[in-house]
Amino acid sequence: MLNKPNKRIFSGLMILCAAISILIFRLAWVQLFLKDRHVPGSKYSLAKMAEVQSERETILDSGRGRLYDRNGKPLAGETIWTVAFFPQEENKGNIGNTKRDIALNRVAEILGTNHKALLNKISPLKEPILWPSSTTGDPLAITPTQADEISSLGIDGLKVLPFARRYNGEMSGRQWMGYLSEAAPRSSSGLRIPMKGTAGLEKTLEPLLRGVGHTEAYAQVDARGNRLPGSDIKVRTPANPYYPLSLYTTIDMKIQEGIEELAVKAGIKEGAVVVLDAHTGDVISMVSRPFYNSERISPEGGEWNNRALQAVEPGSIFKIITAAAAIETGVTSPGELFSCKGEFDKYGLSCQQGKGHGPLTLEEGFAVSCNTVFATLAERLSGNQLQSFALALGIGREITWQADNTLGMNHLKPLAGEQKGTIFNTLVTDDAGTRVQTAIGQRDVRVSPLQAANLIVTLLHGGEVTAPRILQRVNFANGQKLMDLSRHLAPTPFGRISKNTTELLLSWMRKVVTEGTGSSLQSAKWPLAGKSGTAQTLVKGMPRNNQWFIGYGPFERPQYTVAVVVQNVAPGSRHTATKLFGQVMDLLSETSPV
């Protein structure tokens, strides 16, 4: 006789056996009598639904925000047409189908392959793929006409789809755009989905560019990876009317591409070109050499560094600062006469090529970049004066556009990585030799190309330093404006130089072209004005030069300011910076209504 605990165990086992028996009976009933019944809301039977394991998808758009130039041309996030191949339906005839073979042969021609290679790639597919480019491995872009033709062929498992291509895989000088990390996992189709900005605008604008979900094309497949009969290839999107955001820069892509081409033709290996709007200070173009590929980053090479923001030895373009300080402090006057014998007799300083200029005024000394004249001025100025006027003109400090508590960000500074440069590396000194070397842009002086171009804007604005802006507005996906990013100044406690002094310096810059070191620019399409510079430096112990030319044009009605630096060239080389400055200005004249 069972005791009470054993009775409870026995009863539990009986109940469990009864439940299992009911479950087995129910499964048998479904398999034998309900297998052909359709599932409510689905076109598949229970038996067929049992074979459905999952969906297979390919990413078409990561959902990341788009970057545009000032005219609305895509910079990052361009939509292209590409061809997607999905797994075939089971038992779909792929061999001996003449009509299909003819259609696939035409598709192969458009995709730049052959019929056999195409079949070998798509026949065994169990995951969808976007047909890759043979050069970059990223989805191949086809023309709208090709897209229409392929779609009209009606090939099973093939779909022409829009794809959001972040970059085109080409080398460029747009380091300000930055690049994305590839830390995110690959999609089921093997497509990389980089989601995090790592440098440039991609990094500084990450909170705005980050998406709310990706868009994908998908199809249902069975346990064997075949697409279910009659199942369509569908597109699924987050369907958010506000995201991704559209961010409009001040860059003019046509000008950017034109200057990149000029830099290549000029044979520049290292350097930068910056173009600013003379009226607003906005960044129109910023080219850095060597070029980089935003999809093939080499951390060791450093090509992704934006040389337009990096401070280097400026040479004689710094004489603009020295002249401004001398005039403003009254240690000289425009009509003062100096005497240049070729050698300064102190500090081992000489004029270019060791030739004397003879008697000359300050204006003439500026035009021919006479070291003797500016060494004389440096002996009269203090170190504090040189540094104060440099800071007042936007040299030796950060100047780019920035704002606090904007667009949900505590601090927004699109052009991150800007180097402020230096005037003196140590405490400001009154050592005459140090001042002389500083006054001609040597020793500790470092200036970035962006600062140099903005220096000219400052002079054109009567001494008022404008903060260069590269991001102008942000829109929602539906076109509604989120915010305009207003221009602002880059003030300093060191005040500003007088308008009379700025006008004097601007007129002297014209004389540089008509009678001085920039005389080769007289044949330019616009009347130009500017200042040349050659800085002596050492690279791995070898003497090298940095060549500069900065200025504006046209002289009567300035539209653009330009700074060109060609770095690390052999001493005695032809002044490539001056020639490239003229070519850039000629290019700008073709795009300007002036």
C-alpha positions as CSV (number, residue, x, y, z in Angstrom):
1,M,0.0,0.0,0.0
2,L,1.4,3.4,-1.0
3,N,1.9,6.0,1.6
4,K,0.7,9.6,1.1
5,P,4.0,11.0,-0.4
6,N,4.3,8.2,-2.9
7,K,0.6,8.7,-3.9
8,R,1.3,12.3,-4.7
9,I,4.4,11.4,-6.8
10,F,2.4,8.7,-8.7
11,S,-0.5,11.2,-9.3
12,G,2.0,13.8,-10.7
13,L,3.5,11.3,-13.1
14,M,0.1,10.2,-14.3
15,I,-0.9,13.9,-15.0
16,L,2.4,14.5,-16.8
17,C,2.0,11.4,-19.0
18,A,-1.5,12.5,-19.9
19,A,-0.3,16.0,-20.9
20,I,2.4,14.5,-23.1
21,S,-0.1,12.1,-24.8
22,I,-2.4,15.1,-25.6
23,L,0.5,17.0,-27.1
24,I,1.5,14.0,-29.3
25,F,-2.0,13.6,-30.4
26,R,-2.3,17.3,-31.3
27,L,0.9,17.2,-33.4
28,A,-0.2,14.1,-35.2
29,W,-3.6,15.7,-36.0
30,V,-1.8,18.9,-37.4
31,Q,0.5,16.8,-39.5
32,L,-2.1,14.5,-40.9
33,F,-5.2,16.6,-41.3
34,L,-4.3,20.3,-41.1
35,K,-1.1,20.5,-43.1
36,D,-2.7,22.0,-46.1
37,R,-4.8,24.5,-44.2
38,H,-3.5,28.2,-44.7
39,V,-2.4,30.2,-41.8
40,P,-4.7,33.2,-41.2
41,G,-3.1,36.4,-42.7
42,S,-0.6,34.4,-44.7
43,K,-0.6,32.8,-48.2
44,Y,1.4,29.8,-46.9
45,S,0.0,26.5,-45.5
46,L,1.0,25.2,-42.1
47,A,3.3,22.7,-43.7
48,K,5.1,25.4,-45.8
49,M,5.3,27.8,-42.8
50,A,7.1,25.0,-40.9
51,E,9.8,25.3,-43.5
52,V,10.2,29.0,-43.1
53,Q,13.2,29.6,-41.0
54,S,14.0,33.3,-41.3
55,E,14.4,36.3,-43.6
56,R,17.5,37.1,-45.6
57,E,18.3,40.8,-45.9
58,T,20.9,43.2,-47.3
59,I,21.4,46.7,-46.0
60,L,20.6,49.6,-48.4
61,D,21.1,52.6,-46.1
62,S,22.6,52.7,-42.7
63,G,20.4,55.6,-41.7
64,R,23.3,57.9,-41.2
65,G,22.7,61.6,-41.9
66,R,23.8,63.1,-45.2
67,L,26.4,65.8,-45.9
68,Y,25.9,68.3,-48.8
69,D,27.8,71.1,-50.3
70,R,26.4,74.6,-50.4
71,N,24.5,73.9,-53.6
72,G,22.9,70.7,-52.4
73,K,25.4,68.3,-54.1
74,P,26.0,65.1,-51.9
75,L,29.3,64.9,-50.2
76,A,28.6,61.9,-48.0
77,G,25.6,59.7,-48.5
78,E,25.0,59.8,-52.2
79,T,22.2,57.6,-53.5
80,I,23.1,55.3,-56.4
81,W,21.4,52.5,-58.3
82,T,22.9,49.0,-57.8
83,V,21.9,45.4,-58.5
84,A,20.9,43.0,-55.7
85,F,20.7,39.2,-56.2
86,F,18.6,37.1,-53.8
87,P,18.4,33.3,-53.4
88,Q,16.4,31.6,-56.1
89,E,13.0,30.1,-55.6
90,E,13.3,26.3,-55.1
91,N,13.0,24.3,-58.3
92,K,13.2,27.5,-60.4
93,G,14.7,26.5,-63.7
94,N,18.2,28.0,-64.0
95,I,19.6,25.6,-66.6
96,G,18.4,25.4,-70.2
97,N,16.2,28.5,-69.9
98,T,17.1,30.3,-73.1
99,K,15.1,33.5,-72.3
100,R,16.7,33.7,-68.9
101,D,20.2,33.1,-70.2
102,I,19.8,35.9,-72.8
103,A,18.6,38.3,-70.1
104,L,21.5,37.3,-67.7
105,N,24.0,37.7,-70.5
106,R,22.8,41.3,-70.9
107,V,23.0,41.9,-67.2
108,A,26.5,40.5,-67.1
109,E,27.6,43.0,-69.8
110,I,26.2,45.9,-67.8
111,L,28.0,44.6,-64.7
112,G,31.3,44.3,-66.4
113,T,31.5,40.5,-66.2
114,N,30.5,37.5,-68.3
115,H,27.6,35.1,-68.3
116,K,29.5,32.2,-66.8
117,A,31.1,34.2,-64.0
118,L,27.7,35.7,-63.1
119,L,26.0,32.3,-62.9
120,N,28.8,30.9,-60.8
121,K,28.3,33.7,-58.3
122,I,24.5,33.8,-58.1
123,S,23.4,30.2,-58.6
124,P,24.5,28.9,-55.1
125,L,23.3,32.0,-53.3
126,K,21.8,31.4,-49.8
127,E,22.3,35.1,-48.8
128,P,21.5,38.2,-50.8
129,I,24.4,40.2,-52.3
130,L,24.8,43.7,-53.8
131,W,26.9,43.2,-56.9
132,P,30.4,44.5,-56.0
133,S,32.7,46.8,-57.9
134,S,35.8,45.1,-59.2
135,T,38.0,47.9,-57.9
136,T,36.6,48.8,-54.5
137,G,34.5,45.8,-53.5
138,D,31.6,48.1,-52.6
139,P,28.2,48.0,-54.5
140,L,28.6,48.8,-58.1
141,A,26.9,52.0,-59.3
142,I,24.9,51.7,-62.5
143,T,23.2,54.5,-64.5
144,P,19.4,55.2,-64.3
145,T,19.1,54.0,-68.0
146,Q,20.9,50.7,-67.1
147,A,18.7,50.4,-64.0
148,D,15.5,50.7,-66.1
149,E,16.8,48.1,-68.7
150,I,17.8,45.5,-66.0
151,S,14.4,46.0,-64.3
152,S,12.5,45.4,-67.5
153,L,14.1,42.0,-68.0
154,G,12.1,40.6,-65.1
155,I,14.8,38.2,-63.8
156,D,13.8,36.1,-60.8
157,G,15.8,36.9,-57.7
158,L,17.3,40.1,-59.2
159,K,16.2,43.6,-58.0
160,V,17.5,47.0,-58.9
161,L,17.6,49.0,-55.7
162,P,18.7,52.4,-54.4
163,F,21.8,52.2,-52.3
164,A,23.2,55.0,-50.0
165,R,26.9,55.1,-50.8
166,R,28.8,57.0,-48.2
167,Y,31.9,57.6,-50.3
168,N,32.9,56.8,-53.9
169,G,36.2,55.1,-52.9
170,E,38.4,57.7,-54.7
171,M,41.4,59.5,-53.4
172,S,40.7,63.1,-52.5
173,G,41.9,66.1,-50.5
174,R,38.8,66.3,-48.3
175,Q,40.3,65.4,-45.0
176,W,37.9,67.8,-43.4
177,M,35.1,65.3,-44.1
178,G,36.9,62.5,-42.2
179,Y,35.9,58.9,-42.3
180,L,33.9,56.2,-40.4
181,S,35.2,53.4,-38.3
182,E,34.2,49.8,-39.3
183,A,33.8,48.5,-35.8
184,A,30.1,47.5,-36.4
185,P,29.4,43.9,-37.4
186,R,28.8,43.0,-41.0
187,S,25.3,42.5,-42.3
188,S,24.1,39.0,-43.3
189,S,25.1,39.8,-46.8
190,G,28.7,40.6,-45.7
191,L,28.2,44.3,-46.4
192,R,30.1,46.5,-43.9
193,I,28.0,49.0,-41.9
194,P,30.4,51.6,-40.5
195,M,28.4,53.7,-38.1
196,K,30.8,55.8,-36.1
197,G,32.6,58.9,-37.2
198,T,36.3,58.7,-36.4
199,A,37.7,62.0,-37.9
200,G,36.7,65.3,-39.5
201,L,33.0,66.2,-39.8
202,E,32.0,62.6,-39.5
203,K,33.3,62.7,-35.9
204,T,32.5,66.3,-34.8
205,L,28.9,66.0,-36.1
206,E,28.4,62.4,-35.0
207,P,25.5,63.2,-32.6
208,L,23.6,64.8,-35.6
209,L,24.6,62.2,-38.2
210,R,23.8,59.1,-36.1
211,G,20.7,57.5,-37.6
212,V,17.6,55.9,-36.1
213,G,17.7,52.6,-38.0
214,H,18.7,51.2,-41.3
215,T,16.8,50.5,-44.5
216,E,17.0,46.9,-45.9
217,A,15.8,44.8,-48.7
218,Y,14.6,41.3,-47.6
219,A,13.0,38.1,-48.7
220,Q,11.7,35.0,-46.9
221,V,13.6,31.7,-47.2
222,D,13.0,28.1,-46.2
223,A,15.2,25.9,-44.2
224,R,17.4,25.2,-47.2
225,G,18.0,28.9,-47.9
226,N,15.7,29.0,-51.0
227,R,13.4,31.9,-51.4
228,L,9.8,30.8,-50.7
229,P,7.7,30.5,-53.9
230,G,5.9,33.6,-54.8
231,S,7.6,35.7,-52.1
232,D,8.4,39.2,-53.1
233,I,11.6,41.1,-52.4
234,K,10.6,43.9,-50.1
235,V,12.1,47.0,-48.6
236,R,11.8,47.8,-45.0
237,T,12.6,51.3,-43.6
238,P,12.3,53.1,-40.3
239,A,9.8,55.5,-41.9
240,N,10.7,58.4,-39.7
241,P,9.8,61.7,-41.4
242,Y,12.6,63.6,-39.6
243,Y,15.6,61.4,-39.8
244,P,18.2,61.0,-41.2
245,L,19.2,64.7,-40.9
246,S,20.6,66.7,-43.9
247,L,23.6,68.8,-43.1
248,Y,24.6,71.5,-45.5
249,T,28.2,72.7,-45.5
250,T,29.7,75.9,-47.1
251,I,31.9,73.8,-49.4
252,D,31.5,74.3,-53.2
253,M,32.2,70.8,-54.6
254,K,32.9,72.0,-58.1
255,I,35.6,74.4,-56.8
256,Q,36.9,71.7,-54.5
257,E,37.3,69.1,-57.3
258,G,38.8,71.7,-59.6
259,I,41.5,72.7,-57.0
260,E,42.2,69.0,-56.2
261,E,42.9,68.5,-59.9
262,L,45.2,71.6,-60.0
263,A,47.2,70.4,-57.0
264,V,47.8,67.0,-58.7
265,K,48.9,68.6,-62.0
266,A,51.2,71.0,-60.1
267,G,53.0,67.9,-58.6
268,I,52.5,68.9,-55.0
269,K,53.2,66.1,-52.7
270,E,52.7,67.9,-49.4
271,G,50.7,71.0,-48.6
272,A,47.3,72.6,-48.6
273,V,45.1,75.1,-50.4
274,V,42.3,77.0,-48.6
275,V,39.7,79.2,-50.2
276,L,37.4,81.5,-48.1
277,D,34.6,83.7,-49.1
278,A,36.0,87.2,-48.8
279,H,32.6,88.6,-47.6
280,T,31.6,86.0,-45.1
281,G,34.8,84.1,-44.2
282,D,33.0,80.8,-45.1
283,V,35.2,77.9,-46.2
284,I,34.6,77.4,-49.9
285,S,37.3,74.8,-50.5
286,M,39.9,73.1,-48.4
287,V,42.4,70.8,-50.1
288,S,45.1,68.8,-48.3
289,R,48.0,66.8,-49.9
290,P,48.7,64.0,-49.9
291,F,45.2,62.8,-50.8
292,Y,43.5,60.0,-48.8
293,N,40.8,57.4,-49.4
294,S,38.1,57.7,-46.7
295,E,37.4,53.9,-47.2
296,R,41.0,52.7,-47.0
297,I,42.6,54.5,-44.1
298,S,46.2,53.9,-43.3
299,P,46.9,55.0,-39.7
300,E,50.6,54.8,-40.2
301,G,50.7,57.0,-43.4
302,G,48.9,60.0,-41.9
303,E,47.3,61.0,-45.2
304,W,44.0,61.6,-43.3
305,N,45.6,64.5,-41.4
306,N,44.2,67.8,-42.6
307,R,47.2,69.9,-43.4
308,A,45.0,73.0,-43.9
309,L,44.5,73.0,-40.1
310,Q,48.1,72.2,-39.2
311,A,50.5,75.0,-38.3
312,V,53.8,75.2,-40.1
313,E,56.6,77.7,-40.6
314,P,55.2,80.7,-42.5
315,G,58.2,82.6,-43.7
316,S,57.7,86.0,-45.2
317,I,53.9,86.0,-45.2
318,F,54.3,86.8,-41.5
319,K,55.7,90.2,-42.5
320,I,52.1,91.3,-42.8
321,I,51.9,91.0,-39.0
322,T,55.2,92.8,-38.5
323,A,54.2,95.6,-40.9
324,A,50.9,96.0,-39.1
325,A,52.6,96.1,-35.7
326,A,55.2,98.7,-36.8
327,I,52.6,101.0,-38.4
328,E,50.2,100.8,-35.5
329,T,52.8,101.4,-32.8
330,G,54.3,104.3,-34.8
331,V,57.9,102.9,-35.0
332,T,57.9,103.6,-38.7
333,S,55.9,105.4,-41.4
334,P,55.0,104.3,-44.9
335,G,57.4,106.8,-46.4
336,E,60.5,105.9,-44.3
337,L,63.5,105.1,-46.4
338,F,65.6,102.0,-45.6
339,S,68.9,100.8,-47.1
340,C,69.5,97.2,-48.1
341,K,73.0,96.0,-48.8
342,G,72.0,92.4,-49.1
343,E,73.4,91.5,-45.6
344,F,71.9,92.7,-42.4
345,D,75.3,92.5,-40.6
346,K,73.7,90.8,-37.6
347,Y,72.3,87.3,-36.7
348,G,73.6,85.8,-40.0
349,L,70.6,87.4,-41.8
350,S,70.6,88.3,-45.5
351,C,68.1,89.2,-48.1
352,Q,66.9,86.6,-50.6
353,Q,69.8,85.4,-52.9
354,G,72.1,87.7,-51.0
355,K,71.5,90.6,-53.3
356,G,71.0,94.2,-52.0
357,H,67.8,96.1,-52.8
358,G,69.5,99.5,-52.2
359,P,67.4,102.4,-50.9
360,L,63.7,101.5,-50.6
361,T,60.6,102.6,-48.7
362,L,58.6,100.3,-46.4
363,E,56.0,99.7,-49.2
364,E,58.8,98.7,-51.6
365,G,60.4,96.5,-49.0
366,F,57.1,94.8,-48.5
367,A,56.7,94.2,-52.2
368,V,60.1,92.7,-52.7
369,S,60.0,91.0,-49.2
370,C,63.2,92.6,-48.1
371,N,64.6,90.9,-44.9
372,T,66.7,94.0,-44.0
373,V,63.7,96.2,-43.8
374,F,61.8,93.9,-41.5
375,A,64.8,93.0,-39.4
376,T,65.2,96.8,-38.7
377,L,61.5,97.0,-37.7
378,A,61.9,94.0,-35.4
379,E,64.7,95.7,-33.5
380,R,62.3,98.6,-32.8
381,L,59.4,96.4,-31.7
382,S,59.0,94.4,-28.5
383,G,58.2,90.7,-28.3
384,N,54.9,91.6,-26.7
385,Q,54.0,93.9,-29.6
386,L,54.7,91.2,-32.2
387,Q,52.7,88.6,-30.3
388,S,49.8,91.0,-29.5
389,F,49.3,92.1,-33.1
390,A,49.5,88.5,-34.3
391,L,46.8,87.5,-31.9
392,A,44.7,90.6,-32.8
393,L,44.8,89.4,-36.5
394,G,43.9,85.8,-35.7
395,I,47.4,84.3,-35.8
396,G,48.6,82.1,-32.9
397,R,45.1,81.2,-31.6
398,E,42.1,79.1,-32.6
399,I,39.7,81.0,-34.9
400,T,37.2,78.5,-36.4
401,W,33.4,78.7,-35.9
402,Q,32.1,77.1,-32.7
403,A,29.1,77.4,-30.3
404,D,27.9,76.1,-27.0
405,N,24.6,74.4,-26.3
406,T,23.7,74.1,-30.0
407,L,21.7,71.3,-31.7
408,G,21.7,69.3,-28.4
409,M,25.5,69.4,-28.2
410,N,27.3,71.0,-25.2
411,H,30.0,72.3,-27.6
412,L,29.9,72.2,-31.4
413,K,33.1,72.8,-33.3
414,P,32.9,71.3,-36.8
415,L,36.5,71.9,-37.7
416,A,38.1,70.0,-34.9
417,G,41.8,69.4,-35.0
418,E,42.7,73.1,-35.7
419,Q,46.2,73.9,-34.5
420,K,46.4,77.4,-33.0
421,G,50.1,77.8,-34.0
422,T,52.7,79.8,-32.1
423,I,54.6,83.1,-32.1
424,F,57.0,82.3,-29.3
425,N,57.5,78.8,-27.9
426,T,58.8,80.2,-24.6
427,L,58.0,83.2,-22.6
428,V,57.8,86.3,-24.8
429,T,61.4,87.5,-25.1
430,D,63.0,90.8,-25.8
431,D,66.1,89.2,-27.3
432,A,66.7,91.2,-30.5
433,G,67.9,88.1,-32.5
434,T,64.8,86.2,-31.5
435,R,62.6,89.1,-32.5
436,V,64.3,89.5,-35.9
437,Q,63.9,85.8,-36.7
438,T,60.2,86.0,-35.6
439,A,59.5,89.1,-37.6
440,I,60.3,87.3,-40.9
441,G,58.3,84.2,-40.0
442,Q,61.1,81.9,-38.8
443,R,62.2,80.4,-35.5
444,D,59.1,79.5,-33.4
445,V,56.4,81.0,-35.6
446,R,53.8,78.5,-36.9
447,V,50.7,79.4,-38.9
448,S,48.1,77.2,-40.5
449,P,46.8,77.7,-44.0
450,L,43.3,78.3,-42.7
451,Q,44.7,81.1,-40.4
452,A,46.6,82.6,-43.3
453,A,43.6,82.7,-45.6
454,N,41.5,84.2,-42.8
455,L,44.2,86.8,-42.1
456,I,43.3,88.3,-45.6
457,V,39.6,88.2,-44.7
458,T,40.4,90.1,-41.5
459,L,42.2,92.8,-43.5
460,L,39.4,93.1,-45.9
461,H,37.0,93.5,-43.0
462,G,38.9,96.4,-41.5
463,G,40.7,94.3,-38.9
464,E,37.7,92.4,-37.6
465,V,38.5,88.7,-37.3
466,T,35.7,86.5,-38.7
467,A,35.4,82.8,-37.6
468,P,35.6,80.6,-40.6
469,R,32.5,78.5,-40.9
470,I,32.1,75.1,-42.7
471,L,28.6,74.1,-41.6
472,Q,25.7,76.4,-42.4
473,R,22.4,74.7,-41.7
474,V,20.7,71.4,-40.7
475,N,17.4,70.2,-42.1
476,F,15.1,67.3,-41.2
477,A,14.7,64.5,-43.8
478,N,11.4,66.0,-44.9
479,G,13.1,69.3,-45.9
480,Q,12.0,71.2,-42.9
481,K,14.7,73.4,-41.4
482,L,16.1,72.4,-38.0
483,M,18.6,75.3,-37.6
484,D,20.6,77.9,-39.3
485,L,24.1,78.2,-37.9
486,S,24.8,81.9,-38.0
487,R,28.2,83.4,-38.7
488,H,30.1,85.0,-35.8
489,L,33.4,86.7,-35.1
490,A,36.5,85.4,-33.4
491,P,37.3,88.3,-31.0
492,T,40.3,88.7,-28.8
493,P,41.2,90.8,-25.8
494,F,44.1,92.2,-27.8
495,G,41.8,94.5,-29.8
496,R,42.1,95.1,-33.6
497,I,44.2,97.1,-35.9
498,S,42.8,100.3,-37.5
499,K,41.0,100.3,-40.9
500,N,43.6,102.8,-42.2
501,T,46.4,100.2,-41.6
502,T,44.4,97.4,-43.2
503,E,43.8,99.5,-46.3
504,L,47.4,100.3,-46.5
505,L,48.5,96.6,-46.3
506,L,45.9,95.6,-48.9
507,S,47.3,98.2,-51.3
508,W,50.8,97.0,-50.7
509,M,49.7,93.4,-51.5
510,R,48.7,94.7,-54.9
511,K,52.2,96.1,-55.4
512,V,53.6,92.6,-54.6
513,V,51.9,91.5,-57.8
514,T,52.6,94.5,-60.0
515,E,56.2,95.1,-59.0
516,G,57.4,92.5,-56.5
517,T,57.8,88.8,-55.7
518,G,54.4,88.0,-57.2
519,S,54.9,89.7,-60.6
520,S,54.4,86.3,-62.4
521,L,50.7,86.7,-61.5
522,Q,50.2,89.8,-63.7
523,S,48.8,87.6,-66.5
524,A,46.1,86.2,-64.3
525,K,42.4,86.6,-65.4
526,W,41.7,88.7,-62.4
527,P,43.9,91.6,-61.0
528,L,45.3,89.9,-57.9
529,A,47.0,91.0,-54.6
530,G,48.9,88.9,-52.1
531,K,52.1,88.1,-50.3
532,S,54.7,85.4,-51.0
533,G,56.8,83.5,-48.4
534,T,59.5,81.0,-48.2
535,A,60.3,79.4,-44.9
536,Q,63.5,77.5,-44.1
537,T,63.0,74.3,-42.2
538,L,64.6,70.9,-41.5
539,V,63.0,67.6,-42.3
540,K,64.9,64.6,-40.9
541,G,68.0,66.7,-40.7
542,M,67.8,67.9,-44.3
543,P,67.3,71.5,-45.2
544,R,63.9,72.0,-46.9
545,N,61.6,75.0,-47.7
546,N,57.9,75.7,-47.2
547,Q,56.6,77.9,-50.1
548,W,53.6,80.2,-49.5
549,F,51.4,82.6,-51.3
550,I,48.4,84.2,-49.8
551,G,46.1,86.9,-51.2
552,Y,42.8,87.8,-52.7
553,G,41.0,88.7,-55.9
554,P,39.9,90.5,-57.8
555,F,41.6,93.5,-56.4
556,E,38.8,96.0,-56.9
557,R,36.0,93.9,-55.7
558,P,37.4,91.0,-53.6
559,Q,35.4,87.7,-53.9
560,Y,37.8,85.1,-52.5
561,T,40.9,84.9,-50.3
562,V,43.3,82.0,-50.9
563,A,46.2,80.5,-49.0
564,V,48.6,78.1,-50.7
565,V,51.4,76.2,-49.0
566,V,53.7,73.7,-50.6
567,Q,55.7,71.9,-47.9
568,N,59.1,70.3,-47.8
569,V,60.5,71.3,-51.2
570,A,64.2,71.4,-52.0
571,P,65.8,74.8,-51.5
572,G,66.2,76.7,-54.8
573,S,63.1,75.0,-56.3
574,R,60.7,77.0,-58.4
575,H,58.1,78.8,-56.4
576,T,55.2,76.4,-57.1
577,A,52.9,78.1,-54.5
578,T,52.8,81.4,-56.4
579,K,51.9,79.6,-59.7
580,L,49.3,77.4,-58.1
581,F,47.7,80.5,-56.4
582,G,47.3,82.1,-59.8
583,Q,45.7,78.9,-61.2
584,V,43.3,78.7,-58.3
585,M,42.3,82.3,-58.8
586,D,41.8,81.7,-62.5
587,L,39.5,78.7,-61.7
588,L,37.6,80.9,-59.2
589,S,37.2,83.6,-61.9
590,E,35.4,81.1,-64.1
591,T,32.8,80.3,-61.4
592,S,32.2,83.9,-60.2
593,P,29.8,86.4,-61.6
594,V,32.3,89.2,-61.2
